[in-house]
């Protein structure tokens, strides 16, 4: 491998789209986990107050 190729950062630019896709997948996973938790909390609250009336 040529030394100047590694020092100029040209090798790093090839992995950038993979990092972008991984970041989008991670953000989508966080969003899904947030809404699943919100739905679970809402279900617990509705179940708790529904039985008390």
Biopython code that builds the backbone (N, CA, C, O; Angstrom):
import numpy as np
from Bio.PDB.StructureBuilder import StructureBuilder

atoms = [
    (1, "UNK", "N", (0.845, -1.175, 0.000)),
    (1, "UNK", "CA", (0.000, 0.000, 0.000)),
    (1, "UNK", "C", (0.894, 1.243, 0.000)),
    (1, "UNK", "O", (1.903, 1.308, 0.702)),
    (2, "UNK", "N", (0.501, 2.194, -0.786)),
    (2, "UNK", "CA", (1.279, 3.422, -0.844)),
    (2, "UNK", "C", (1.064, 4.236, 0.418)),
    (2, "UNK", "O", (-0.050, 4.306, 0.939)),
    (3, "UNK", "N", (2.123, 4.848, 0.905)),
    (3, "UNK", "CA", (2.042, 5.612, 2.145)),
    (3, "UNK", "C", (1.247, 6.910, 1.994)),
    (3, "UNK", "O", (0.509, 7.285, 2.905)),
    (4, "UNK", "N", (1.383, 7.579, 0.894)),
    (4, "UNK", "CA", (0.679, 8.849, 0.728)),
    (4, "UNK", "C", (-0.832, 8.657, 0.646)),
    (4, "UNK", "O", (-1.584, 9.559, 1.015)),
    (5, "UNK", "N", (-1.289, 7.505, 0.171)),
    (5, "UNK", "CA", (-2.719, 7.236, 0.114)),
    (5, "UNK", "C", (-3.299, 7.155, 1.529)),
    (5, "UNK", "O", (-4.381, 7.680, 1.790)),
    (6, "UNK", "N", (-2.584, 6.503, 2.428)),
    (6, "UNK", "CA", (-3.076, 6.374, 3.798)),
    (6, "UNK", "C", (-2.974, 7.698, 4.558)),
    (6, "UNK", "O", (-3.803, 7.969, 5.427)),
    (7, "UNK", "N", (-1.995, 8.509, 4.254)),
    (7, "UNK", "CA", (-1.813, 9.749, 5.002)),
    (7, "UNK", "C", (-2.758, 10.852, 4.565)),
    (7, "UNK", "O", (-3.078, 11.729, 5.368)),
    (8, "UNK", "N", (-3.212, 10.841, 3.331)),
    (8, "UNK", "CA", (-4.080, 11.921, 2.857)),
    (8, "UNK", "C", (-5.528, 11.730, 3.262)),
    (8, "UNK", "O", (-6.332, 12.650, 3.107)),
    (9, "UNK", "N", (-5.879, 10.582, 3.769)),
    (9, "UNK", "CA", (-7.252, 10.352, 4.195)),
    (9, "UNK", "C", (-8.135, 9.784, 3.110)),
    (9, "UNK", "O", (-9.346, 9.696, 3.312)),
    (10, "UNK", "N", (-7.597, 9.395, 1.973)),
    (10, "UNK", "CA", (-8.421, 8.839, 0.904)),
    (10, "UNK", "C", (-9.014, 7.496, 1.312)),
    (10, "UNK", "O", (-10.094, 7.135, 0.846)),
    (11, "UNK", "N", (-8.340, 6.767, 2.155)),
    (11, "UNK", "CA", (-8.863, 5.474, 2.600)),
    (11, "UNK", "C", (-10.064, 5.651, 3.526)),
    (11, "UNK", "O", (-10.944, 4.791, 3.566)),
    (12, "UNK", "N", (-10.109, 6.744, 4.263)),
    (12, "UNK", "CA", (-11.230, 6.973, 5.176)),
    (12, "UNK", "C", (-12.518, 7.305, 4.441)),
    (12, "UNK", "O", (-13.599, 6.988, 4.937)),
    (13, "UNK", "N", (-12.438, 7.927, 3.288)),
    (13, "UNK", "CA", (-13.637, 8.355, 2.579)),
    (13, "UNK", "C", (-14.452, 7.178, 2.060)),
    (13, "UNK", "O", (-15.641, 7.338, 1.783)),
    (14, "UNK", "N", (-13.862, 6.025, 1.922)),
    (14, "UNK", "CA", (-14.603, 4.872, 1.420)),
    (14, "UNK", "C", (-15.582, 4.326, 2.448)),
    (14, "UNK", "O", (-16.609, 3.766, 2.063)),
    (15, "UNK", "N", (-15.306, 4.467, 3.734)),
    (15, "UNK", "CA", (-16.169, 3.914, 4.751)),
    (15, "UNK", "C", (-17.258, 4.892, 5.197)),
    (15, "UNK", "O", (-18.087, 4.536, 6.035)),
    (16, "UNK", "N", (-17.277, 6.090, 4.672)),
    (16, "UNK", "CA", (-18.240, 7.088, 5.108)),
    (16, "UNK", "C", (-19.695, 6.698, 4.834)),
    (16, "UNK", "O", (-20.519, 6.878, 5.730)),
    (17, "UNK", "N", (-20.069, 6.177, 3.659)),
    (17, "UNK", "CA", (-21.461, 5.781, 3.459)),
    (17, "UNK", "C", (-21.906, 4.675, 4.418)),
    (17, "UNK", "O", (-23.067, 4.632, 4.823)),
    (18, "UNK", "N", (-20.996, 3.795, 4.775)),
    (18, "UNK", "CA", (-21.350, 2.732, 5.712)),
    (18, "UNK", "C", (-21.651, 3.324, 7.079)),
    (18, "UNK", "O", (-22.586, 2.893, 7.755)),
    (19, "UNK", "N", (-20.866, 4.308, 7.488)),
    (19, "UNK", "CA", (-21.124, 4.963, 8.773)),
    (19, "UNK", "C", (-22.444, 5.717, 8.741)),
    (19, "UNK", "O", (-23.169, 5.729, 9.736)),
    (20, "UNK", "N", (-22.767, 6.341, 7.626)),
    (20, "UNK", "CA", (-24.027, 7.078, 7.522)),
    (20, "UNK", "C", (-25.215, 6.136, 7.630)),
    (20, "UNK", "O", (-26.195, 6.444, 8.308)),
    (21, "UNK", "N", (-25.136, 5.003, 6.974)),
    (21, "UNK", "CA", (-26.228, 4.026, 7.039)),
    (21, "UNK", "C", (-26.337, 3.473, 8.449)),
    (21, "UNK", "O", (-27.444, 3.313, 8.963)),
    (22, "UNK", "N", (-25.214, 3.178, 9.080)),
    (22, "UNK", "CA", (-25.242, 2.675, 10.449)),
    (22, "UNK", "C", (-25.841, 3.707, 11.400)),
    (22, "UNK", "O", (-26.574, 3.353, 12.323)),
    (23, "UNK", "N", (-25.532, 4.966, 11.178)),
    (23, "UNK", "CA", (-26.082, 6.028, 12.019)),
    (23, "UNK", "C", (-27.598, 6.127, 11.833)),
    (23, "UNK", "O", (-28.333, 6.270, 12.811)),
    (24, "UNK", "N", (-28.063, 6.054, 10.599)),
    (24, "UNK", "CA", (-29.506, 6.105, 10.348)),
    (24, "UNK", "C", (-30.229, 4.918, 10.968)),
    (24, "UNK", "O", (-31.320, 5.069, 11.518)),
    (25, "UNK", "N", (-29.630, 3.747, 10.880)),
    (25, "UNK", "CA", (-30.240, 2.556, 11.483)),
    (25, "UNK", "C", (-30.294, 2.709, 12.998)),
    (25, "UNK", "O", (-31.290, 2.343, 13.623)),
    (26, "UNK", "N", (-29.236, 3.244, 13.591)),
    (26, "UNK", "CA", (-29.209, 3.441, 15.037)),
    (26, "UNK", "C", (-30.266, 4.451, 15.471)),
    (26, "UNK", "O", (-30.941, 4.236, 16.478)),
    (27, "UNK", "N", (-30.420, 5.530, 14.742)),
    (27, "UNK", "CA", (-31.430, 6.540, 15.081)),
    (27, "UNK", "C", (-32.834, 5.957, 14.917)),
    (27, "UNK", "O", (-33.717, 6.230, 15.731)),
    (28, "UNK", "N", (-33.045, 5.161, 13.873)),
    (28, "UNK", "CA", (-34.343, 4.510, 13.695)),
    (28, "UNK", "C", (-34.628, 3.543, 14.841)),
    (28, "UNK", "O", (-35.759, 3.465, 15.321)),
    (29, "UNK", "N", (-33.608, 2.808, 15.280)),
    (29, "UNK", "CA", (-33.778, 1.888, 16.403)),
    (29, "UNK", "C", (-34.128, 2.642, 17.682)),
    (29, "UNK", "O", (-34.989, 2.202, 18.444)),
    (30, "UNK", "N", (-33.467, 3.772, 17.923)),
    (30, "UNK", "CA", (-33.778, 4.575, 19.103)),
    (30, "UNK", "C", (-35.209, 5.114, 19.049)),
    (30, "UNK", "O", (-35.912, 5.129, 20.059)),
    (31, "UNK", "N", (-35.628, 5.552, 17.874)),
    (31, "UNK", "CA", (-37.001, 6.041, 17.729)),
    (31, "UNK", "C", (-38.024, 4.946, 17.965)),
    (31, "UNK", "O", (-39.045, 5.164, 18.616)),
    (32, "UNK", "N", (-37.743, 3.776, 17.434)),
    (32, "UNK", "CA", (-38.649, 2.644, 17.633)),
    (32, "UNK", "C", (-38.712, 2.249, 19.106)),
    (32, "UNK", "O", (-39.789, 1.966, 19.630)),
    (33, "UNK", "N", (-37.566, 2.231, 19.768)),
    (33, "UNK", "CA", (-37.540, 1.886, 21.195)),
    (33, "UNK", "C", (-38.289, 2.936, 22.027)),
    (33, "UNK", "O", (-38.976, 2.592, 22.989)),
    (34, "UNK", "N", (-38.157, 4.204, 21.659)),
    (34, "UNK", "CA", (-38.863, 5.258, 22.387)),
    (34, "UNK", "C", (-40.370, 5.091, 22.278)),
    (34, "UNK", "O", (-41.079, 5.148, 23.283)),
    (35, "UNK", "N", (-40.863, 4.883, 21.057)),
    (35, "UNK", "CA", (-42.311, 4.773, 20.885)),
    (35, "UNK", "C", (-42.863, 3.480, 21.456)),
    (35, "UNK", "O", (-44.003, 3.446, 21.918)),
    (36, "UNK", "N", (-42.070, 2.412, 21.433)),
    (36, "UNK", "CA", (-42.505, 1.165, 22.068)),
    (36, "UNK", "C", (-42.610, 1.363, 23.577)),
    (36, "UNK", "O", (-43.548, 0.869, 24.201)),
    (37, "UNK", "N", (-41.663, 2.076, 24.163)),
    (37, "UNK", "CA", (-41.733, 2.366, 25.588)),
    (37, "UNK", "C", (-42.899, 3.271, 25.929)),
    (37, "UNK", "O", (-43.567, 3.068, 26.943)),
    (38, "UNK", "N", (-43.149, 4.262, 25.100)),
    (38, "UNK", "CA", (-44.276, 5.170, 25.341)),
    (38, "UNK", "C", (-45.603, 4.417, 25.253)),
    (38, "UNK", "O", (-46.504, 4.659, 26.056)),
    (39, "UNK", "N", (-45.727, 3.520, 24.297)),
    (39, "UNK", "CA", (-46.955, 2.727, 24.167)),
    (39, "UNK", "C", (-47.123, 1.793, 25.360)),
    (39, "UNK", "O", (-48.237, 1.603, 25.848)),
    (40, "UNK", "N", (-46.019, 1.209, 25.833)),
    (40, "UNK", "CA", (-46.097, 0.311, 26.989)),
    (40, "UNK", "C", (-46.519, 1.072, 28.242)),
    (40, "UNK", "O", (-47.349, 0.589, 29.013)),
    (41, "UNK", "N", (-45.951, 2.265, 28.447)),
    (41, "UNK", "CA", (-46.322, 3.074, 29.610)),
    (41, "UNK", "C", (-47.789, 3.490, 29.523)),
    (41, "UNK", "O", (-48.503, 3.450, 30.526)),
    (42, "UNK", "N", (-48.241, 3.884, 28.346)),
    (42, "UNK", "CA", (-49.644, 4.263, 28.177)),
    (42, "UNK", "C", (-50.558, 3.076, 28.445)),
    (42, "UNK", "O", (-51.623, 3.235, 29.041)),
    (43, "UNK", "N", (-50.152, 1.893, 28.013)),
    (43, "UNK", "CA", (-50.967, 0.701, 28.257)),
    (43, "UNK", "C", (-51.047, 0.382, 29.746)),
    (43, "UNK", "O", (-52.113, 0.022, 30.245)),
    (44, "UNK", "N", (-49.938, 0.510, 30.454)),
    (44, "UNK", "CA", (-49.939, 0.256, 31.897)),
    (44, "UNK", "C", (-50.831, 1.259, 32.615)),
    (44, "UNK", "O", (-51.589, 0.883, 33.510)),
    (45, "UNK", "N", (-50.751, 2.524, 32.234)),
    (45, "UNK", "CA", (-51.585, 3.549, 32.866)),
    (45, "UNK", "C", (-53.058, 3.293, 32.585)),
    (45, "UNK", "O", (-53.894, 3.393, 33.483)),
    (46, "UNK", "N", (-53.373, 2.965, 31.343)),
    (46, "UNK", "CA", (-54.779, 2.703, 31.005)),
    (46, "UNK", "C", (-55.307, 1.468, 31.721)),
    (46, "UNK", "O", (-56.461, 1.448, 32.149)),
    (47, "UNK", "N", (-54.481, 0.445, 31.857)),
    (47, "UNK", "CA", (-54.896, -0.763, 32.544)),
    (47, "UNK", "C", (-55.100, -0.498, 34.036)),
    (47, "UNK", "O", (-56.037, -1.021, 34.639)),
    (48, "UNK", "N", (-54.221, 0.315, 34.628)),
    (48, "UNK", "CA", (-54.308, 0.615, 36.052)),
    (48, "UNK", "C", (-55.553, 1.446, 36.370)),
    (48, "UNK", "O", (-56.297, 1.113, 37.293)),
    (49, "UNK", "N", (-55.780, 2.504, 35.628)),
    (49, "UNK", "CA", (-56.928, 3.360, 35.897)),
    (49, "UNK", "C", (-58.224, 2.750, 35.381)),
    (49, "UNK", "O", (-59.301, 3.122, 35.846)),
    (50, "UNK", "N", (-58.150, 1.848, 34.457)),
    (50, "UNK", "CA", (-59.367, 1.208, 33.944)),
    (50, "UNK", "C", (-59.966, 0.259, 34.936)),
    (50, "UNK", "O", (-61.186, 0.095, 34.955)),
    (51, "UNK", "N", (-59.172, -0.374, 35.760)),
    (51, "UNK", "CA", (-59.687, -1.325, 36.736)),
    (51, "UNK", "C", (-60.164, -0.644, 38.010)),
    (51, "UNK", "O", (-60.902, -1.255, 38.784)),
    (52, "UNK", "N", (-59.773, 0.580, 38.249)),
    (52, "UNK", "CA", (-60.128, 1.244, 39.500)),
    (52, "UNK", "C", (-61.509, 1.891, 39.453)),
    (52, "UNK", "O", (-62.060, 2.209, 40.507)),
    (53, "UNK", "N", (-62.078, 2.092, 38.291)),
    (53, "UNK", "CA", (-63.391, 2.731, 38.197)),
    (53, "UNK", "C", (-64.500, 1.732, 38.292)),
    (53, "UNK", "O", (-65.672, 2.103, 38.231)),
]
sb = StructureBuilder()
sb.init_structure("model")
sb.init_model(0)
sb.init_chain("A")
sb.init_seg("    ")
for serial, (resi, resn, name, xyz) in enumerate(atoms, 1):
    if name == "N":
        sb.init_residue(resn, " ", resi, " ")
    sb.init_atom(name, np.array(xyz, "f"), 0.0, 1.0, " ", f" {name:<3s}", serial, name[0])
structure = sb.get_structure()
